[in-house]
């Protein structure tokens, strides 16, 4: 005959035994998995980007639609550099986003590189090939860069150089300036409220 105080202890032991038997296998080596068995979008190849919503940080990348910018959510690896955002602009919108009318004036172009971020200003060096873009796309490309980079904490303005030298850049109103620029300078193509 079992005494009453022993019954709860036996119940706890039974629960612990059941839980322990349902544990994770104790493999000591990695197992290669066929790409078809990998969960959807886990193999996302965006450099610095991650597909998981559970990790990383949210970021906005700005593409264009009908002459205006549109914010698109992306996930970044922790501590991703601003250059990663520029790479995402260069990779362009996804196939589904293209089907909704989104495009990038920077698509596939190695037109710019983020050089530094100092005191809230990102310095972006443009390549000489940037001048080969149609003038409307130049302004749109700069707006994409400004809105995307300033969506990150700690960046409020962008300074553009051309092959390392200060350069004039077109604003959304058509004027040229040789100074740091902000979102206000591209209000003409800002996302609709």
MARBA-3410 file (N, C-alpha, C, O; in Angstrom, 1 decimal):
193
0.8,-1.2,0.0,0.0,0.0,0.0,0.9,1.2,0.0,1.8,1.3,0.8 ~ 0.6,2.2,-0.9,1.3,3.4,-1.0,0.7,4.5,-0.1,-0.5,4.6,-0.1 ~ 1.5,5.2,0.6,1.0,6.3,1.4,0.6,7.5,0.6,1.2,7.7,-0.4 ~ -0.3,8.3,1.1,-0.8,9.5,0.4,0.3,10.5,0.0,0.3,11.0,-1.1 ~ 1.3,10.8,0.9,2.3,11.7,0.5,3.2,11.3,-0.7,3.7,12.1,-1.4
3.3,10.0,-0.9,4.1,9.5,-2.0,3.4,9.6,-3.4,4.2,9.7,-4.4 ~ 2.1,9.6,-3.5,1.4,9.7,-4.7,1.7,10.9,-5.5,2.0,10.8,-6.7 ~ 1.8,12.2,-4.9,2.1,13.3,-5.7,3.5,13.2,-6.2,3.8,13.7,-7.3 ~ 4.4,12.7,-5.5,5.8,12.5,-5.9,5.9,11.6,-7.1,6.6,11.9,-8.1 ~ 5.1,10.5,-7.1,5.1,9.6,-8.3,4.5,10.3,-9.5,5.0,10.0,-10.6
3.5,11.1,-9.3,2.9,11.9,-10.4,3.9,12.8,-11.0,4.0,12.9,-12.2 ~ 4.7,13.5,-10.2,5.7,14.4,-10.7,6.8,13.6,-11.5,7.2,14.1,-12.5 ~ 7.2,12.5,-11.0,8.2,11.7,-11.6,7.7,11.2,-13.0,8.4,11.2,-14.0 ~ 6.4,10.8,-13.1,5.8,10.4,-14.3,5.8,11.5,-15.3,6.1,11.3,-16.5 ~ 5.4,12.7,-14.9,5.4,13.9,-15.8,6.8,14.2,-16.3,7.0,14.4,-17.5
7.8,14.2,-15.5,9.2,14.5,-15.8,9.7,13.4,-16.8,10.4,13.8,-17.8 ~ 9.3,12.2,-16.6,9.8,11.1,-17.5,9.2,11.3,-18.9,9.8,11.1,-19.9 ~ 7.9,11.6,-19.0,7.2,11.9,-20.3,7.8,13.0,-21.0,8.1,13.0,-22.2 ~ 8.0,14.1,-20.3,8.6,15.3,-20.9,10.0,15.1,-21.4,10.4,15.5,-22.5 ~ 10.8,14.4,-20.6,12.2,14.1,-21.0,12.3,13.2,-22.2,13.2,13.3,-23.0
11.3,12.3,-22.4,11.3,11.4,-23.5,10.9,12.1,-24.8,11.1,11.5,-25.9 ~ 10.4,13.3,-24.7,9.9,14.1,-25.9,11.0,15.1,-26.3,10.7,16.0,-27.0 ~ 12.2,15.0,-25.8,13.2,16.0,-26.0,13.7,16.1,-27.4,13.3,15.3,-28.3 ~ 14.6,17.0,-27.7,15.3,17.2,-29.0,16.3,16.1,-29.1,17.0,15.7,-28.2 ~ 16.5,15.5,-30.3,17.5,14.5,-30.5,18.9,15.0,-30.2,19.1,16.2,-30.3
19.8,14.2,-29.8,21.1,14.6,-29.3,22.1,14.4,-30.4,23.2,13.8,-30.2 ~ 21.9,14.9,-31.7,22.8,14.8,-32.7,24.0,15.7,-32.4,23.8,16.8,-31.9 ~ 25.2,15.2,-32.7,26.4,16.0,-32.4,27.0,16.6,-33.7,28.0,17.4,-33.6 ~ 26.4,16.3,-34.8,26.9,16.9,-36.1,25.8,17.5,-36.9,24.6,17.2,-36.7 ~ 26.1,18.4,-37.7,25.1,19.1,-38.6,24.6,18.1,-39.7,25.4,17.2,-40.1
23.4,18.2,-40.1,22.8,17.4,-41.1,22.4,18.2,-42.3,21.7,19.2,-42.1 ~ 22.9,17.9,-43.5,22.6,18.7,-44.7,21.2,18.4,-45.1,20.7,17.2,-45.0 ~ 20.4,19.4,-45.4,19.0,19.3,-45.8,18.8,19.8,-47.2,19.5,20.7,-47.7 ~ 18.0,19.0,-48.0,17.8,19.4,-49.4,17.1,20.8,-49.4,16.2,21.0,-48.6 ~ 17.4,21.6,-50.3,16.8,23.0,-50.4,15.3,22.9,-50.5,14.7,23.9,-49.9
14.7,21.9,-51.0,13.2,21.8,-51.1,12.6,21.6,-49.8,11.4,21.9,-49.6 ~ 13.4,21.1,-48.8,12.8,20.9,-47.4,13.0,22.1,-46.5,12.5,22.1,-45.4 ~ 13.8,23.1,-47.0,14.0,24.3,-46.1,12.7,25.1,-46.1,12.1,25.3,-47.2 ~ 12.3,25.6,-45.0,11.1,26.4,-44.9,11.1,27.6,-45.8,12.2,28.1,-46.1 ~ 10.0,28.0,-46.3,9.8,29.1,-47.3,10.6,30.3,-47.0,10.6,30.8,-45.8
11.3,30.8,-47.9,12.1,32.1,-47.8,13.2,32.1,-46.8,13.8,33.1,-46.6 ~ 13.6,30.9,-46.2,14.7,30.9,-45.3,16.0,31.0,-46.1,17.0,31.4,-45.5 ~ 16.0,30.6,-47.3,17.2,30.7,-48.2,17.3,32.1,-48.9,18.0,32.2,-49.9 ~ 16.6,33.1,-48.4,16.7,34.4,-48.9,18.2,34.9,-49.1,18.9,34.8,-48.1 ~ 18.6,35.3,-50.2,20.0,35.5,-50.5,20.4,37.0,-50.3,21.5,37.4,-50.6
19.5,37.9,-49.8,19.8,39.3,-49.6,21.0,39.3,-48.6,20.9,38.9,-47.5 ~ 22.1,39.9,-49.1,23.3,40.1,-48.2,22.9,40.9,-47.0,22.5,42.1,-47.2 ~ 23.1,40.4,-45.8,22.8,41.2,-44.6,21.4,41.1,-44.2,21.1,41.5,-43.1 ~ 20.5,40.6,-45.1,19.1,40.5,-44.7,18.8,39.1,-44.2,19.6,38.2,-44.5 ~ 17.8,39.0,-43.4,17.4,37.7,-42.9,15.9,37.6,-43.2,15.2,38.5,-43.2
15.5,36.3,-43.4,14.1,36.1,-43.7,13.2,35.9,-42.5,12.0,36.2,-42.6 ~ 13.8,35.6,-41.4,13.0,35.3,-40.2,12.5,36.6,-39.6,13.2,37.5,-39.4 ~ 11.2,36.6,-39.3,10.5,37.7,-38.6,10.9,37.7,-37.1,10.7,38.7,-36.4 ~ 11.4,36.5,-36.6,11.7,36.4,-35.2,13.1,37.0,-34.8,13.3,37.3,-33.6 ~ 13.9,37.3,-35.8,15.3,37.8,-35.4,15.6,39.0,-36.3,14.9,39.3,-37.3
16.6,39.7,-36.0,17.0,40.9,-36.8,16.1,42.1,-36.4,15.3,42.1,-35.5 ~ 16.3,43.1,-37.3,15.5,44.3,-37.0,14.8,44.8,-38.3,15.3,44.5,-39.4 ~ 13.7,45.5,-38.1,13.0,45.9,-39.3,13.6,47.1,-39.9,14.3,47.9,-39.2 ~ 13.5,47.2,-41.2,14.1,48.4,-42.0,13.1,48.7,-43.1,12.3,47.8,-43.6 ~ 13.2,49.9,-43.5,12.4,50.4,-44.7,13.3,50.6,-45.9,14.3,51.4,-45.7
13.0,50.1,-47.0,13.7,50.3,-48.2,12.6,51.0,-49.1,11.5,50.6,-49.2 ~ 13.0,52.0,-49.8,12.1,52.8,-50.6,12.3,52.6,-52.1,13.4,52.8,-52.7 ~ 11.2,52.1,-52.8,11.2,51.9,-54.2,10.2,52.9,-54.8,9.6,53.7,-54.0 ~ 10.1,52.9,-56.1,9.2,53.9,-56.7,8.0,53.3,-57.4,8.1,52.2,-57.9 ~ 6.9,54.1,-57.4,5.7,53.7,-58.1,5.0,54.9,-58.6,4.7,55.8,-57.8
4.8,55.1,-59.9,4.2,56.2,-60.5,4.8,57.6,-60.0,4.1,58.5,-59.7 ~ 6.2,57.6,-60.0,6.9,58.8,-59.7,7.0,59.2,-58.3,7.5,60.2,-57.9 ~ 6.5,58.3,-57.4,6.6,58.6,-55.9,7.3,57.4,-55.2,7.3,56.3,-55.7 ~ 7.8,57.7,-54.1,8.4,56.6,-53.3,7.4,55.8,-52.5,6.3,56.3,-52.1 ~ 7.7,54.5,-52.3,6.8,53.6,-51.5,7.8,52.9,-50.6,8.8,52.3,-51.0
7.4,52.9,-49.3,8.2,52.2,-48.3,7.9,50.7,-48.3,6.7,50.3,-48.4 ~ 8.9,49.8,-48.3,8.8,48.4,-48.3,9.5,47.9,-47.1,10.7,48.2,-46.9 ~ 8.9,47.0,-46.3,9.6,46.5,-45.1,10.5,45.4,-45.5,10.2,44.5,-46.3 ~ 11.7,45.4,-44.9,12.7,44.4,-45.0,13.2,44.1,-43.6,13.1,44.9,-42.7 ~ 13.8,42.9,-43.4,14.5,42.5,-42.2,16.0,42.5,-42.4,16.5,42.1,-43.4
16.7,43.1,-41.4,18.1,43.2,-41.5,18.8,42.3,-40.4,18.2,42.1,-39.3 ~ 19.9,41.8,-40.7,20.7,41.1,-39.6,21.1,42.1,-38.6,21.2,43.3,-38.9 ~ 21.2,41.7,-37.3,21.6,42.7,-36.3,22.9,43.4,-36.7,23.8,42.8,-37.2 ~ 22.9,44.7,-36.5,24.1,45.6,-36.7,24.5,45.6,-38.2,25.7,45.8,-38.5 ~ 23.5,45.4,-39.1,23.8,45.5,-40.5,24.3,46.9,-40.9,23.7,47.9,-40.4
25.2,47.0,-41.8,25.7,48.4,-42.2,24.7,49.1,-43.2,23.9,48.4,-43.8 ~ 24.8,50.4,-43.3,24.0,51.1,-44.2,24.2,50.6,-45.7,23.3,50.7,-46.5 ~ 25.4,50.1,-46.0,25.7,49.6,-47.3,24.7,48.4,-47.7,24.4,48.2,-48.8 ~ 24.3,47.7,-46.6,23.4,46.6,-46.9,22.1,47.1,-47.4,21.5,46.5,-48.3 ~ 21.6,48.2,-46.9,20.4,48.9,-47.4,20.6,49.3,-48.9,19.7,49.1,-49.7
21.7,49.8,-49.2,22.0,50.2,-50.6,22.0,49.0,-51.5,21.5,49.0,-52.6 ~ 22.5,47.9,-51.0,22.5,46.6,-51.8,21.1,46.2,-52.0,20.8,45.6,-53.1 ~ 20.2,46.3,-51.0,18.8,45.9,-51.2,18.2,46.8,-52.3,17.3,46.3,-53.1 ~ 18.5,48.1,-52.3,18.0,48.9,-53.4,18.4,48.5,-54.7,17.7,48.4,-55.7 ~ 19.7,48.1,-54.8,20.3,47.6,-56.1,19.6,46.3,-56.5,19.4,46.1,-57.7
19.3,45.4,-55.5,18.6,44.2,-55.9,17.2,44.4,-56.3,16.6,43.6,-57.1 ~ 16.6,45.5,-55.9,15.3,45.9,-56.4,14.2,45.2,-55.7,14.4,44.4,-54.8 ~ 13.0,45.5,-56.1,11.8,44.9,-55.5,11.7,43.4,-55.9,12.3,42.9,-56.9 ~ 10.9,42.6,-55.0,10.7,41.2,-55.3,9.8,41.1,-56.6,9.2,42.1,-57.0 ~ 9.7,39.9,-57.1,8.8,39.7,-58.2,7.4,40.1,-57.9,6.7,40.8,-58.7
6.9,39.8,-56.7,5.5,40.2,-56.3,5.4,41.7,-56.2,4.4,42.3,-56.6 ~ 6.4,42.4,-55.8,6.4,43.8,-55.7,6.4,44.5,-57.0,5.8,45.5,-57.3 ~ 7.2,43.9,-58.0,7.2,44.4,-59.3,5.9,44.3,-60.0,5.4,45.2,-60.7 ~ 5.2,43.2,-59.7,3.8,43.0,-60.2,2.8,44.0,-59.7,1.8,44.3,-60.4 ~ 3.1,44.7,-58.6,2.3,45.7,-58.1,2.7,47.1,-58.6,2.1,48.1,-58.3
3.7,47.1,-59.4,4.2,48.4,-60.1,5.4,49.0,-59.5,5.8,50.1,-59.9 ~ 6.0,48.4,-58.5,7.2,49.0,-57.9,8.5,48.7,-58.7,8.6,47.7,-59.4 ~ 9.4,49.7,-58.7,10.6,49.6,-59.4,11.7,50.4,-58.6,11.4,51.1,-57.7 ~ 12.9,50.2,-59.0,14.0,50.9,-58.4,14.9,51.6,-59.5,15.2,51.0,-60.5 ~ 15.2,52.9,-59.3,16.0,53.6,-60.2,17.5,53.2,-60.1,18.3,53.5,-61.0
17.8,52.4,-59.1,19.1,51.9,-58.8,19.2,50.4,-59.2,20.3,49.8,-59.0 ~ 18.2,49.8,-59.7,18.2,48.4,-59.9,19.4,47.9,-60.7,19.6,48.3,-61.8 ~ 20.1,47.0,-60.1,21.2,46.3,-60.7,22.4,47.2,-61.0,23.4,46.8,-61.6 ~ 22.4,48.5,-60.6,23.4,49.4,-60.9,24.4,49.5,-59.7,23.9,49.6,-58.6 ~ 25.7,49.5,-60.0,26.6,49.7,-58.9,27.0,51.2,-59.0,28.1,51.6,-59.5
26.0,52.1,-58.7,26.1,53.5,-58.8,26.6,54.2,-57.6,27.0,55.4,-57.7 ~ 26.6,53.6,-56.5,26.9,54.3,-55.2,27.4,53.4,-54.2,27.2,52.1,-54.2 ~ 28.1,53.9,-53.2,28.7,53.2,-52.1,28.6,54.1,-50.8,29.0,55.2,-50.9 ~ 28.1,53.5,-49.7,28.1,54.3,-48.5,29.5,54.3,-47.9,30.1,53.2,-47.6 ~ 30.1,55.5,-47.8,31.5,55.6,-47.3,31.5,55.6,-45.8,32.3,55.0,-45.1
30.7,56.4,-45.2,30.7,56.6,-43.7,29.4,57.2,-43.2,28.6,57.7,-43.9 ~ 29.2,57.1,-41.9,28.2,57.8,-41.2,28.8,58.5,-40.0,29.3,57.8,-39.1 ~ 28.8,59.8,-40.0,29.4,60.6,-39.0,28.5,61.7,-38.5,28.0,62.4,-39.4 ~ 28.2,61.8,-37.2,27.4,62.8,-36.7,26.0,62.9,-37.4,25.6,64.0,-37.6 ~ 25.4,61.8,-37.6,24.1,61.8,-38.2,24.0,62.0,-39.7,22.9,62.1,-40.3
25.2,62.1,-40.4,25.2,62.3,-41.8,25.9,61.1,-42.5,27.0,60.8,-42.2 ~ 25.2,60.5,-43.4,25.8,59.4,-44.2,26.4,60.0,-45.5,25.8,60.8,-46.1 ~ 27.6,59.6,-45.8,28.3,60.0,-47.0,28.2,58.9,-48.0,28.7,57.8,-47.8 ~ 27.6,59.2,-49.2,27.5,58.3,-50.2,28.3,58.7,-51.4,28.1,59.9,-51.9 ~ 29.2,57.9,-51.9,30.0,58.2,-53.1,29.3,57.7,-54.3,29.1,56.4,-54.4
29.0,58.5,-55.2,28.4,58.1,-56.5,29.5,57.8,-57.5,30.6,58.3,-57.5 ~ 29.2,56.8,-58.4,30.1,56.4,-59.4,29.8,57.3,-60.6,28.8,57.9,-60.7 ~ 30.8,57.5,-61.5,30.6,58.3,-62.7,29.5,57.8,-63.6,28.8,58.5,-64.3 ~ 29.2,56.5,-63.5,28.0,55.9,-64.3,26.7,56.4,-63.8,25.7,56.3,-64.5 ~ 26.6,57.1,-62.6,25.4,57.6,-62.2,24.9,58.7,-63.1,23.7,58.9,-63.3
25.8,59.5,-63.7,25.4,60.5,-64.7,24.8,60.0,-65.9,24.2,60.7,-66.7 ~ 24.9,58.7,-66.2,24.3,58.0,-67.3,22.8,57.7,-67.2,22.2,57.4,-68.1 ~ 22.3,57.9,-65.9,20.9,57.7,-65.7,20.1,58.9,-66.3,20.7,60.0,-66.3 ~ 18.9,58.7,-66.8,18.1,59.8,-67.2,17.9,60.7,-66.0,17.9,60.3,-64.9 ~ 17.8,62.0,-66.3,17.7,63.0,-65.2,16.6,62.7,-64.2,16.8,62.9,-63.0
15.4,62.3,-64.7,14.3,62.0,-63.7,14.7,60.8,-62.8,14.3,60.8,-61.7 ~ 15.4,59.8,-63.4,15.8,58.7,-62.6,16.9,59.1,-61.6,17.0,58.5,-60.5 ~ 17.8,60.1,-62.0,18.8,60.5,-61.0,18.2,61.1,-59.7,18.6,60.7,-58.6 ~ 17.2,61.9,-59.9,16.5,62.5,-58.7,15.8,61.5,-57.9,15.9,61.5,-56.7 ~ 15.2,60.5,-58.6,14.4,59.4,-58.0,15.4,58.5,-57.2,15.1,58.1,-56.1
16.5,58.2,-57.9,17.5,57.3,-57.2,18.1,58.0,-56.0,18.2,57.3,-54.9 ~ 18.4,59.3,-56.0,18.9,60.0,-54.9,17.8,60.0,-53.8,18.1,59.9,-52.6 ~ 16.5,60.2,-54.1,15.5,60.2,-53.2,15.4,58.8,-52.5,15.2,58.7,-51.3 ~ 15.5,57.8,-53.3,15.5,56.4,-52.7,16.6,56.3,-51.7,16.4,55.7,-50.6 ~ 17.8,56.7,-52.0,18.9,56.6,-51.1,18.7,57.4,-49.9,18.9,56.9,-48.8
18.2,58.7,-50.0,18.0,59.5,-48.9,16.9,58.9,-47.9,17.2,58.8,-46.7 ~ 15.8,58.6,-48.5,14.7,58.0,-47.6,15.1,56.7,-47.0,14.8,56.5,-45.8 ~ 15.8,55.8,-47.7,16.2,54.5,-47.2,17.2,54.7,-46.1,17.1,54.1,-45.0 ~ 18.2,55.5,-46.3,19.3,55.7,-45.3,18.8,56.4,-44.1,19.2,56.1,-43.0 ~ 18.0,57.4,-44.3,17.5,58.2,-43.1,16.4,57.4,-42.4,15.9,57.9,-41.3
15.9,56.3,-42.9,15.0,55.5,-42.1,15.7,54.8,-41.0,15.0,54.2,-40.1 ~ 17.0,54.7,-41.0,17.8,54.1,-39.9,18.1,55.0,-38.8,18.3,56.2,-39.0 ~ 18.0,54.5,-37.6,18.4,55.4,-36.4,19.8,56.0,-36.6,20.7,55.3,-37.0 ~ 19.9,57.2,-36.2,21.2,57.8,-36.2,21.6,58.5,-37.5,22.7,59.1,-37.6 ~ 20.8,58.4,-38.6,21.1,59.0,-39.8,19.9,60.0,-40.2,18.8,59.6,-40.3
20.2,61.3,-40.3,19.2,62.3,-40.6,19.5,63.0,-41.9,18.5,63.6,-42.5 ~ 20.7,63.0,-42.4,21.0,63.6,-43.7,22.0,62.8,-44.5,22.6,61.9,-44.0 ~ 22.1,63.1,-45.8,23.0,62.4,-46.7,23.8,63.4,-47.4,23.3,64.4,-47.9 ~ 25.1,63.2,-47.5,26.0,64.0,-48.3,26.5,63.1,-49.5,26.9,62.0,-49.3 ~ 26.4,63.7,-50.7,26.8,62.9,-51.9,28.1,63.5,-52.4,28.4,64.7,-52.5
29.0,62.5,-52.8,30.2,62.9,-53.5,30.2,62.1,-54.8,29.5,61.1,-55.0 ~ 31.1,62.5,-55.8,31.2,61.8,-57.0,32.7,61.5,-57.2,33.6,62.3,-57.3 ~ 32.9,60.1,-57.1,34.3,59.6,-57.1,35.2,60.3,-56.1,36.3,60.7,-56.3 ~ 34.6,60.6,-54.9,35.3,61.2,-53.8,35.3,62.7,-53.7,35.8,63.2,-52.7 ~ 34.8,63.4,-54.7,34.8,64.8,-54.7,33.4,65.3,-54.5,32.4,64.7,-55.0
33.2,66.5,-53.8,31.9,67.1,-53.6,31.2,67.3,-55.0,31.9,67.6,-56.0 ~ 29.9,67.1,-55.0,29.2,67.2,-56.3,27.8,67.8,-56.1,27.2,67.8,-55.0 ~ 27.3,68.5,-57.2,25.9,68.9,-57.2,25.0,67.8,-57.4,25.3,66.8,-58.1 ~ 23.9,67.8,-56.7,22.9,66.7,-56.8,21.5,67.4,-57.1,21.2,68.4,-56.5 ~ 20.7,66.7,-58.0,19.4,67.3,-58.2,18.4,66.9,-57.1,18.4,65.8,-56.6
17.6,67.9,-56.8,16.5,67.7,-55.8,15.2,67.3,-56.6,15.2,67.4,-57.8 ~ 14.1,67.0,-55.9,12.9,66.6,-56.5,12.3,67.8,-57.2,11.4,67.6,-58.1 ~ 12.6,69.1,-56.9,12.1,70.2,-57.6,12.9,70.7,-58.8,12.6,71.7,-59.4 ~ 13.9,69.9,-59.1,14.8,70.2,-60.2,16.0,71.0,-60.0,16.9,71.1,-60.8 ~ 16.1,71.6,-58.8,17.3,72.5,-58.5,18.5,71.6,-58.2,18.3,70.5,-57.8
19.6,72.2,-58.3,20.9,71.5,-58.0,21.5,72.1,-56.7,21.5,73.3,-56.6 ~ 22.0,71.3,-55.8,22.6,71.8,-54.6,23.9,71.0,-54.4,24.0,69.8,-54.8 ~ 24.8,71.6,-53.7,26.1,71.0,-53.2,26.1,71.1,-51.7,26.9,71.9,-51.2 ~ 25.3,70.3,-51.0,25.2,70.3,-49.6,24.6,69.0,-49.1,24.2,68.2,-49.9 ~ 24.6,68.8,-47.8,23.9,67.7,-47.3,22.4,67.8,-47.6,21.9,68.9,-47.6
21.7,66.7,-47.8,20.3,66.7,-48.1,19.5,65.9,-47.2,20.1,65.0,-46.5 ~ 18.3,66.1,-47.1,17.4,65.3,-46.2,16.1,65.0,-46.9,16.0,65.2,-48.1 ~ 15.2,64.3,-46.2,13.9,64.0,-46.8,13.1,65.2,-47.3,12.4,65.1,-48.3 ~ 13.3,66.3,-46.6,12.6,67.5,-47.0,12.9,67.9,-48.4,12.1,68.5,-49.1 ~ 14.2,67.7,-48.8,14.6,68.1,-50.2,14.0,67.2,-51.3,14.1,67.6,-52.4
13.4,66.1,-50.9,12.7,65.2,-51.9,11.3,65.1,-51.5,10.7,64.0,-51.8 ~ 10.7,66.1,-51.0,9.3,66.1,-50.6,8.4,65.9,-51.8,7.3,65.3,-51.7 ~ 8.8,66.3,-53.0,8.0,66.1,-54.2,7.8,64.7,-54.6,6.9,64.4,-55.4 ~ 8.6,63.8,-54.1,8.4,62.4,-54.5,8.2,61.5,-53.2,8.3,60.3,-53.3 ~ 8.0,62.2,-52.1,7.8,61.5,-50.8,6.6,60.6,-50.9,5.7,60.8,-51.6
6.6,59.5,-50.1,5.5,58.6,-50.1,4.2,59.3,-49.8,4.2,60.3,-49.0 ~ 3.1,58.9,-50.4,1.8,59.6,-50.1,1.4,59.3,-48.7,1.7,58.3,-48.1 ~ 0.8,60.3,-48.1,0.4,60.3,-46.6,-0.6,59.2,-46.4,-1.1,59.0,-45.3
END
